[in-house]
Amino acid sequence: YKIPSDYINFSGHSIIQRRHYHVLVLSSFFHGSTSHLLKEITLLLPISIIIEQKIGAGFLLCIYFGFGMIGSLLTWIADRRFYDEIYPDGGTALADYIWSRGASGNVYGLIAFAAV
């Protein structure tokens, strides 16, 4: 069974135009490279162990995915603003096709959560 590429297109266009809201969660599981994945695992493991001992696994998963969705949305918004400044005649449209991938939003959200 082959998954249609439309369902794993982690771009703003996919989220807004096609209403593929699942990409806000799934983008955390796809990484640009092995080193990207290893960096995030290296950061995630120690911080998640500390947080899980304090709040439990269920709540940890909820905030992990919540931070991932927020991170994906903020990345898309930031890309739209950035490309609007560079390409005033069509930057927003260009930014809508840039993919969001990786768990950086999840990981850095957990680090911020632990710091508070």
N, CA, C and O atoms as a GROMACS GRO file, in nm:
protein
  464
    1TYR      N    1   0.084  -0.118   0.000
    1TYR     CA    2   0.000   0.000   0.000
    1TYR      C    3   0.088   0.124   0.000
    1TYR      O    4   0.177   0.137   0.084
    2LYS      N    5   0.064   0.213  -0.092
    2LYS     CA    6   0.142   0.336  -0.102
    2LYS      C    7   0.057   0.453  -0.053
    2LYS      O    8  -0.057   0.471  -0.095
    3ILE      N    9   0.116   0.533   0.038
    3ILE     CA   10   0.046   0.650   0.089
    3ILE      C   11   0.057   0.762  -0.014
    3ILE      O   12   0.168   0.795  -0.056
    4PRO      N   13  -0.055   0.821  -0.055
    4PRO     CA   14  -0.048   0.932  -0.151
    4PRO      C   15   0.034   1.047  -0.093
    4PRO      O   16   0.022   1.080   0.025
    5SER      N   17   0.117   1.109  -0.176
    5SER     CA   18   0.205   1.216  -0.128
    5SER      C   19   0.127   1.335  -0.074
    5SER      O   20   0.181   1.411   0.006
    6ASP      N   21   0.003   1.352  -0.116
    6ASP     CA   22  -0.078   1.463  -0.064
    6ASP      C   23  -0.098   1.453   0.087
    6ASP      O   24  -0.114   1.554   0.156
    7TYR      N   25  -0.097   1.331   0.139
    7TYR     CA   26  -0.123   1.313   0.281
    7TYR      C   27   0.001   1.329   0.367
    7TYR      O   28  -0.009   1.339   0.489
    8ILE      N   29   0.118   1.333   0.306
    8ILE     CA   30   0.240   1.356   0.384
    8ILE      C   31   0.311   1.483   0.337
    8ILE      O   32   0.431   1.498   0.357
    9ASN      N   33   0.238   1.573   0.275
    9ASN     CA   34   0.291   1.702   0.234
    9ASN      C   35   0.274   1.798   0.352
    9ASN      O   36   0.164   1.847   0.377
   10PHE      N   37   0.383   1.824   0.423
   10PHE     CA   38   0.376   1.902   0.547
   10PHE      C   39   0.392   2.050   0.521
   10PHE      O   40   0.478   2.115   0.581
   11SER      N   41   0.313   2.105   0.434
   11SER     CA   42   0.322   2.247   0.400
   11SER      C   43   0.197   2.320   0.446
   11SER      O   44   0.094   2.259   0.475
   12GLY      N   45   0.208   2.452   0.453
   12GLY     CA   46   0.093   2.534   0.488
   12GLY      C   47  -0.022   2.515   0.391
   12GLY      O   48  -0.138   2.517   0.431
   13HIS      N   49   0.010   2.497   0.263
   13HIS     CA   50  -0.094   2.473   0.162
   13HIS      C   51  -0.174   2.348   0.196
   13HIS      O   52  -0.297   2.347   0.188
   14SER      N   53  -0.104   2.244   0.235
   14SER     CA   54  -0.171   2.118   0.269
   14SER      C   55  -0.263   2.136   0.390
   14SER      O   56  -0.374   2.082   0.394
   15ILE      N   57  -0.217   2.214   0.487
   15ILE     CA   58  -0.296   2.235   0.609
   15ILE      C   59  -0.417   2.323   0.581
   15ILE      O   60  -0.529   2.286   0.617
   16ILE      N   61  -0.395   2.436   0.518
   16ILE     CA   62  -0.502   2.535   0.501
   16ILE      C   63  -0.595   2.500   0.385
   16ILE      O   64  -0.717   2.492   0.403
   17GLN      N   65  -0.540   2.480   0.267
   17GLN     CA   66  -0.622   2.459   0.149
   17GLN      C   67  -0.690   2.322   0.147
   17GLN      O   68  -0.807   2.310   0.109
   18ARG      N   69  -0.618   2.221   0.188
   18ARG     CA   70  -0.672   2.084   0.178
   18ARG      C   71  -0.728   2.032   0.309
   18ARG      O   72  -0.784   1.922   0.314
   19ARG      N   73  -0.714   2.111   0.415
   19ARG     CA   74  -0.764   2.073   0.548
   19ARG      C   75  -0.703   1.942   0.598
   19ARG      O   76  -0.771   1.860   0.658
   20HIS      N   77  -0.576   1.925   0.574
   20HIS     CA   78  -0.503   1.808   0.623
   20HIS      C   79  -0.439   1.844   0.757
   20HIS      O   80  -0.318   1.862   0.766
   21TYR      N   81  -0.521   1.855   0.859
   21TYR     CA   82  -0.473   1.899   0.990
   21TYR      C   83  -0.381   1.796   1.055
   21TYR      O   84  -0.304   1.829   1.145
   22HIS      N   85  -0.389   1.672   1.011
   22HIS     CA   86  -0.303   1.567   1.067
   22HIS      C   87  -0.155   1.595   1.043
   22HIS      O   88  -0.070   1.542   1.115
   23VAL      N   89  -0.123   1.676   0.943
   23VAL     CA   90   0.019   1.705   0.916
   23VAL      C   91   0.083   1.784   1.030
   23VAL      O   92   0.205   1.784   1.044
   24LEU      N   93   0.003   1.852   1.111
   24LEU     CA   94   0.057   1.924   1.226
   24LEU      C   95   0.121   1.828   1.325
   24LEU      O   96   0.216   1.865   1.395
   25VAL      N   97   0.069   1.707   1.333
   25VAL     CA   98   0.124   1.605   1.422
   25VAL      C   99   0.227   1.520   1.349
   25VAL      O  100   0.335   1.493   1.402
   26LEU      N  101   0.195   1.477   1.228
   26LEU     CA  102   0.284   1.385   1.156
   26LEU      C  103   0.418   1.445   1.118
   26LEU      O  104   0.517   1.372   1.105
   27SER      N  105   0.425   1.576   1.102
   27SER     CA  106   0.551   1.638   1.062
   27SER      C  107   0.660   1.616   1.165
   27SER      O  108   0.779   1.623   1.133
   28SER      N  109   0.622   1.589   1.289
   28SER     CA  110   0.721   1.564   1.395
   28SER      C  111   0.794   1.432   1.375
   28SER      O  112   0.901   1.412   1.432
   29PHE      N  113   0.739   1.344   1.295
   29PHE     CA  114   0.799   1.212   1.277
   29PHE      C  115   0.887   1.202   1.153
   29PHE      O  116   0.950   1.099   1.130
   30PHE      N  117   0.893   1.307   1.074
   30PHE     CA  118   0.976   1.308   0.954
   30PHE      C  119   1.089   1.408   0.973
   30PHE      O  120   1.067   1.520   1.020
   31HIS      N  121   1.210   1.367   0.938
   31HIS     CA  122   1.327   1.451   0.962
   31HIS      C  123   1.404   1.470   0.832
   31HIS      O  124   1.398   1.388   0.740
   32GLY      N  125   1.478   1.580   0.827
   32GLY     CA  126   1.552   1.614   0.706
   32GLY      C  127   1.675   1.527   0.685
   32GLY      O  128   1.718   1.507   0.572
   33SER      N  129   1.732   1.475   0.793
   33SER     CA  130   1.852   1.393   0.781
   33SER      C  131   1.867   1.310   0.908
   33SER      O  132   1.798   1.331   1.007
   34THR      N  133   1.959   1.216   0.902
   34THR     CA  134   1.988   1.133   1.019
   34THR      C  135   2.045   1.217   1.132
   34THR      O  136   2.012   1.196   1.248
   35SER      N  137   2.132   1.313   1.099
   35SER     CA  138   2.191   1.398   1.203
   35SER      C  139   2.084   1.484   1.270
   35SER      O  140   2.091   1.511   1.390
   36HIS      N  141   1.985   1.528   1.194
   36HIS     CA  142   1.873   1.604   1.248
   36HIS      C  143   1.796   1.518   1.349
   36HIS      O  144   1.764   1.563   1.458
   37LEU      N  145   1.769   1.396   1.312
   37LEU     CA  146   1.698   1.304   1.400
   37LEU      C  147   1.778   1.275   1.527
   37LEU      O  148   1.723   1.277   1.637
   38LEU      N  149   1.908   1.249   1.512
   38LEU     CA  150   1.992   1.217   1.628
   38LEU      C  151   2.004   1.335   1.724
   38LEU      O  152   2.005   1.317   1.846
   39LYS      N  153   2.013   1.455   1.670
   39LYS     CA  154   2.020   1.575   1.754
   39LYS      C  155   1.894   1.587   1.839
   39LYS      O  156   1.901   1.616   1.958
   40GLU      N  157   1.781   1.565   1.777
   40GLU     CA  158   1.656   1.579   1.850
   40GLU      C  159   1.636   1.468   1.952
   40GLU      O  160   1.582   1.492   2.060
   41ILE      N  161   1.677   1.347   1.919
   41ILE     CA  162   1.668   1.236   2.016
   41ILE      C  163   1.759   1.264   2.135
   41ILE      O  164   1.722   1.240   2.250
   42THR      N  165   1.879   1.316   2.107
   42THR     CA  166   1.975   1.347   2.214
   42THR      C  167   1.918   1.451   2.311
   42THR      O  168   1.941   1.442   2.431
   43LEU      N  169   1.846   1.548   2.260
   43LEU     CA  170   1.784   1.648   2.345
   43LEU      C  171   1.657   1.595   2.412
   43LEU      O  172   1.629   1.627   2.528
   44LEU      N  173   1.581   1.515   2.339
   44LEU     CA  174   1.451   1.469   2.387
   44LEU      C  175   1.461   1.370   2.503
   44LEU      O  176   1.387   1.382   2.600
   45LEU      N  177   1.550   1.275   2.494
   45LEU     CA  178   1.554   1.169   2.596
   45LEU      C  179   1.574   1.220   2.738
   45LEU      O  180   1.492   1.189   2.824
   46PRO      N  181   1.678   1.296   2.766
   46PRO     CA  182   1.695   1.338   2.906
   46PRO      C  183   1.583   1.429   2.958
   46PRO      O  184   1.539   1.414   3.072
   47ILE      N  185   1.538   1.521   2.875
   47ILE     CA  186   1.436   1.614   2.921
   47ILE      C  187   1.301   1.543   2.939
   47ILE      O  188   1.227   1.575   3.033
   48SER      N  189   1.269   1.448   2.852
   48SER     CA  190   1.141   1.377   2.865
   48SER      C  191   1.140   1.286   2.987
   48SER      O  192   1.035   1.268   3.049
   49ILE      N  193   1.255   1.228   3.023
   49ILE     CA  194   1.261   1.143   3.142
   49ILE      C  195   1.234   1.227   3.267
   49ILE      O  196   1.159   1.185   3.355
   50ILE      N  197   1.294   1.344   3.274
   50ILE     CA  198   1.274   1.433   3.389
   50ILE      C  199   1.128   1.476   3.399
   50ILE      O  200   1.068   1.471   3.507
   51ILE      N  201   1.071   1.519   3.288
   51ILE     CA  202   0.932   1.567   3.289
   51ILE      C  203   0.836   1.452   3.318
   51ILE      O  204   0.741   1.469   3.394
   52GLU      N  205   0.860   1.336   3.259
   52GLU     CA  206   0.770   1.222   3.278
   52GLU      C  207   0.765   1.178   3.425
   52GLU      O  208   0.660   1.137   3.473
   53GLN      N  209   0.876   1.187   3.495
   53GLN     CA  210   0.878   1.151   3.637
   53GLN      C  211   0.794   1.248   3.720
   53GLN      O  212   0.740   1.211   3.825
   54LYS      N  213   0.784   1.371   3.675
   54LYS     CA  214   0.710   1.472   3.752
   54LYS      C  215   0.562   1.478   3.718
   54LYS      O  216   0.479   1.500   3.807
   55ILE      N  217   0.527   1.459   3.590
   55ILE     CA  218   0.386   1.480   3.551
   55ILE      C  219   0.319   1.354   3.496
   55ILE      O  220   0.197   1.353   3.480
   56GLY      N  221   0.394   1.251   3.466
   56GLY     CA  222   0.337   1.128   3.411
   56GLY      C  223   0.344   1.123   3.259
   56GLY      O  224   0.357   1.225   3.192
   57ALA      N  225   0.335   1.001   3.208
   57ALA     CA  226   0.352   0.977   3.065
   57ALA      C  227   0.238   1.035   2.981
   57ALA      O  228   0.262   1.090   2.873
   58GLY      N  229   0.116   1.024   3.030
   58GLY     CA  230   0.001   1.072   2.953
   58GLY      C  231   0.006   1.222   2.928
   58GLY      O  232  -0.015   1.268   2.816
   59PHE      N  233   0.032   1.297   3.033
   59PHE     CA  234   0.039   1.442   3.019
   59PHE      C  235   0.160   1.482   2.936
   59PHE      O  236   0.154   1.578   2.859
   60LEU      N  237   0.270   1.409   2.952
   60LEU     CA  238   0.389   1.436   2.871
   60LEU      C  239   0.357   1.423   2.722
   60LEU      O  240   0.395   1.509   2.643
   61LEU      N  241   0.287   1.317   2.684
   61LEU     CA  242   0.250   1.300   2.543
   61LEU      C  243   0.160   1.413   2.494
   61LEU      O  244   0.176   1.461   2.382
   62CYS      N  245   0.066   1.453   2.577
   62CYS     CA  246  -0.024   1.562   2.538
   62CYS      C  247   0.053   1.691   2.512
   62CYS      O  248   0.032   1.757   2.410
   63ILE      N  249   0.142   1.727   2.604
   63ILE     CA  250   0.214   1.853   2.583
   63ILE      C  251   0.318   1.839   2.472
   63ILE      O  252   0.346   1.935   2.401
   64TYR      N  253   0.374   1.719   2.456
   64TYR     CA  254   0.470   1.695   2.347
   64TYR      C  255   0.404   1.722   2.212
   64TYR      O  256   0.458   1.797   2.130
   65PHE      N  257   0.290   1.662   2.188
   65PHE     CA  258   0.221   1.682   2.060
   65PHE      C  259   0.163   1.823   2.050
   65PHE      O  260   0.156   1.878   1.940
   66GLY      N  261   0.120   1.880   2.161
   66GLY     CA  262   0.071   2.017   2.158
   66GLY      C  263   0.179   2.115   2.115
   66GLY      O  264   0.155   2.203   2.032
   67PHE      N  265   0.299   2.100   2.173
   67PHE     CA  266   0.410   2.186   2.132
   67PHE      C  267   0.448   2.162   1.987
   67PHE      O  268   0.488   2.256   1.917
   68GLY      N  269   0.437   2.039   1.940
   68GLY     CA  270   0.467   2.009   1.800
   68GLY      C  271   0.372   2.079   1.705
   68GLY      O  272   0.415   2.134   1.603
   69MET      N  273   0.243   2.078   1.738
   69MET     CA  274   0.145   2.145   1.653
   69MET      C  275   0.166   2.296   1.655
   69MET      O  276   0.157   2.362   1.552
   70ILE      N  277   0.193   2.350   1.773
   70ILE     CA  278   0.219   2.495   1.782
   70ILE      C  279   0.345   2.530   1.703
   70ILE      O  280   0.348   2.631   1.632
   71GLY      N  281   0.449   2.447   1.716
   71GLY     CA  282   0.573   2.472   1.642
   71GLY      C  283   0.553   2.470   1.492
   71GLY      O  284   0.609   2.554   1.421
   72SER      N  285   0.474   2.376   1.443
   72SER     CA  286   0.447   2.368   1.299
   72SER      C  287   0.372   2.492   1.251
   72SER      O  288   0.405   2.547   1.146
   73LEU      N  289   0.273   2.535   1.327
   73LEU     CA  290   0.198   2.655   1.288
   73LEU      C  291   0.284   2.780   1.293
   73LEU      O  292   0.277   2.863   1.202
   74LEU      N  293   0.366   2.794   1.397
   74LEU     CA  294   0.452   2.911   1.407
   74LEU      C  295   0.557   2.914   1.296
   74LEU      O  296   0.591   3.020   1.246
   75THR      N  297   0.608   2.797   1.259
   75THR     CA  298   0.704   2.790   1.149
   75THR      C  299   0.639   2.837   1.020
   75THR      O  300   0.698   2.914   0.945
   76TRP      N  301   0.518   2.793   0.995
   76TRP     CA  302   0.447   2.832   0.874
   76TRP      C  303   0.420   2.983   0.874
   76TRP      O  304   0.438   3.049   0.771
   77ILE      N  305   0.378   3.038   0.988
   77ILE     CA  306   0.352   3.182   0.996
   77ILE      C  307   0.481   3.261   0.975
   77ILE      O  308   0.482   3.360   0.902
   78ALA      N  309   0.590   3.218   1.039
   78ALA     CA  310   0.718   3.287   1.023
   78ALA      C  311   0.768   3.280   0.879
   78ALA      O  312   0.819   3.379   0.826
   79ASP      N  313   0.752   3.164   0.815
   79ASP     CA  314   0.793   3.151   0.675
   79ASP      C  315   0.713   3.245   0.586
   79ASP      O  316   0.768   3.305   0.493
   80ARG      N  317   0.584   3.257   0.612
   80ARG     CA  318   0.501   3.348   0.532
   80ARG      C  319   0.551   3.491   0.545
   80ARG      O  320   0.560   3.562   0.445
   81ARG      N  321   0.582   3.536   0.665
   81ARG     CA  322   0.631   3.673   0.686
   81ARG      C  323   0.767   3.692   0.621
   81ARG      O  324   0.792   3.794   0.557
   82PHE      N  325   0.856   3.594   0.637
   82PHE     CA  326   0.990   3.602   0.580
   82PHE      C  327   0.984   3.612   0.429
   82PHE      O  328   1.049   3.698   0.370
   83TYR      N  329   0.909   3.524   0.365
   83TYR     CA  330   0.903   3.525   0.219
   83TYR      C  331   0.825   3.644   0.164
   83TYR      O  332   0.850   3.685   0.051
   84ASP      N  333   0.733   3.699   0.241
   84ASP     CA  334   0.665   3.821   0.198
   84ASP      C  335   0.763   3.938   0.188
   84ASP      O  336   0.751   4.022   0.099
   85GLU      N  337   0.859   3.943   0.280
   85GLU     CA  338   0.957   4.052   0.276
   85GLU      C  339   1.054   4.035   0.160
   85GLU      O  340   1.093   4.134   0.097
   86ILE      N  341   1.093   3.912   0.130
   86ILE     CA  342   1.188   3.888   0.021
   86ILE      C  343   1.120   3.898  -0.116
   86ILE      O  344   1.176   3.957  -0.209
   87TYR      N  345   1.001   3.841  -0.128
   87TYR     CA  346   0.927   3.839  -0.254
   87TYR      C  347   0.792   3.908  -0.233
   87TYR      O  348   0.691   3.839  -0.214
   88PRO      N  349   0.786   4.040  -0.237
   88PRO     CA  350   0.661   4.111  -0.208
   88PRO      C  351   0.546   4.074  -0.301
   88PRO      O  352   0.429   4.089  -0.264
   89ASP      N  353   0.578   4.026  -0.421
   89ASP     CA  354   0.471   3.994  -0.517
   89ASP      C  355   0.424   3.850  -0.511
   89ASP      O  356   0.346   3.809  -0.597
   90GLY      N  357   0.467   3.773  -0.416
   90GLY     CA  358   0.421   3.634  -0.412
   90GLY      C  359   0.489   3.550  -0.307
   90GLY      O  360   0.491   3.428  -0.317
   91GLY      N  361   0.545   3.614  -0.207
   91GLY     CA  362   0.615   3.540  -0.103
   91GLY      C  363   0.525   3.450  -0.021
   91GLY      O  364   0.563   3.339   0.015
   92THR      N  365   0.404   3.499   0.008
   92THR     CA  366   0.312   3.418   0.088
   92THR      C  367   0.277   3.290   0.015
   92THR      O  368   0.273   3.183   0.077
   93ALA      N  369   0.253   3.298  -0.114
   93ALA     CA  370   0.222   3.178  -0.191
   93ALA      C  371   0.340   3.082  -0.192
   93ALA      O  372   0.320   2.960  -0.184
   94LEU      N  373   0.460   3.135  -0.201
   94LEU     CA  374   0.579   3.050  -0.199
   94LEU      C  375   0.594   2.982  -0.064
   94LEU      O  376   0.624   2.862  -0.057
   95ALA      N  377   0.574   3.056   0.044
   95ALA     CA  378   0.589   3.000   0.179
   95ALA      C  379   0.488   2.890   0.206
   95ALA      O  380   0.515   2.800   0.285
   96ASP      N  381   0.374   2.894   0.141
   96ASP     CA  382   0.272   2.792   0.162
   96ASP      C  383   0.317   2.654   0.114
   96ASP      O  384   0.256   2.554   0.149
   97TYR      N  385   0.422   2.648   0.034
   97TYR     CA  386   0.467   2.520  -0.020
   97TYR      C  387   0.598   2.473   0.044
   97TYR      O  388   0.659   2.377  -0.003
   98ILE      N  389   0.642   2.540   0.150
   98ILE     CA  390   0.763   2.498   0.221
   98ILE      C  391   0.722   2.397   0.328
   98ILE      O  392   0.627   2.419   0.403
   99TRP      N  393   0.793   2.288   0.334
   99TRP     CA  394   0.758   2.180   0.424
   99TRP      C  395   0.809   2.204   0.564
   99TRP      O  396   0.918   2.258   0.583
  100SER      N  397   0.731   2.166   0.662
  100SER     CA  398   0.773   2.165   0.801
  100SER      C  399   0.798   2.019   0.839
  100SER      O  400   0.713   1.933   0.816
  101ARG      N  401   0.915   1.993   0.896
  101ARG     CA  402   0.943   1.856   0.937
  101ARG      C  403   1.037   1.858   1.056
  101ARG      O  404   1.113   1.952   1.075
  102GLY      N  405   1.032   1.752   1.133
  102GLY     CA  406   1.117   1.739   1.250
  102GLY      C  407   1.042   1.769   1.379
  102GLY      O  408   0.930   1.820   1.378
  103ALA      N  409   1.106   1.735   1.489
  103ALA     CA  410   1.044   1.750   1.621
  103ALA      C  411   1.106   1.864   1.701
  103ALA      O  412   1.097   1.864   1.824
  104SER      N  413   1.166   1.959   1.635
  104SER     CA  414   1.230   2.070   1.707
  104SER      C  415   1.130   2.147   1.791
  104SER      O  416   1.159   2.181   1.906
  105GLY      N  417   1.014   2.176   1.737
  105GLY     CA  418   0.911   2.246   1.814
  105GLY      C  419   0.870   2.167   1.937
  105GLY      O  420   0.852   2.225   2.045
  106ASN      N  421   0.856   2.036   1.922
  106ASN     CA  422   0.821   1.951   2.034
  106ASN      C  423   0.929   1.955   2.142
  106ASN      O  424   0.901   1.976   2.260
  107VAL      N  425   1.054   1.936   2.099
  107VAL     CA  426   1.167   1.925   2.192
  107VAL      C  427   1.190   2.058   2.263
  107VAL      O  428   1.202   2.060   2.386
  108TYR      N  429   1.197   2.167   2.189
  108TYR     CA  430   1.222   2.296   2.253
  108TYR      C  431   1.104   2.341   2.337
  108TYR      O  432   1.122   2.414   2.435
  109GLY      N  433   0.984   2.300   2.302
  109GLY     CA  434   0.868   2.327   2.387
  109GLY      C  435   0.880   2.254   2.520
  109GLY      O  436   0.848   2.310   2.625
  110LEU      N  437   0.925   2.130   2.515
  110LEU     CA  438   0.945   2.055   2.640
  110LEU      C  439   1.056   2.116   2.725
  110LEU      O  440   1.046   2.119   2.848
  111ILE      N  441   1.161   2.164   2.661
  111ILE     CA  442   1.270   2.230   2.735
  111ILE      C  443   1.216   2.356   2.804
  111ILE      O  444   1.248   2.381   2.921
  112ALA      N  445   1.137   2.434   2.734
  112ALA     CA  446   1.076   2.554   2.793
  112ALA      C  447   0.982   2.516   2.907
  112ALA      O  448   0.979   2.582   3.010
  113PHE      N  449   0.904   2.409   2.887
  113PHE     CA  450   0.812   2.362   2.990
  113PHE      C  451   0.889   2.320   3.116
  113PHE      O  452   0.847   2.352   3.227
  114ALA      N  453   1.000   2.251   3.098
  114ALA     CA  454   1.081   2.207   3.212
  114ALA      C  455   1.146   2.326   3.284
  114ALA      O  456   1.164   2.324   3.405
  115ALA      N  457   1.178   2.429   3.207
  115ALA     CA  458   1.242   2.546   3.267
  115ALA      C  459   1.144   2.625   3.356
  115ALA      O  460   1.184   2.690   3.452
  116VAL      N  461   1.018   2.616   3.322
  116VAL     CA  462   0.916   2.689   3.399
  116VAL      C  463   0.877   2.603   3.516
  116VAL      O  464   0.792   2.642   3.596
   0.00000   0.00000   0.00000
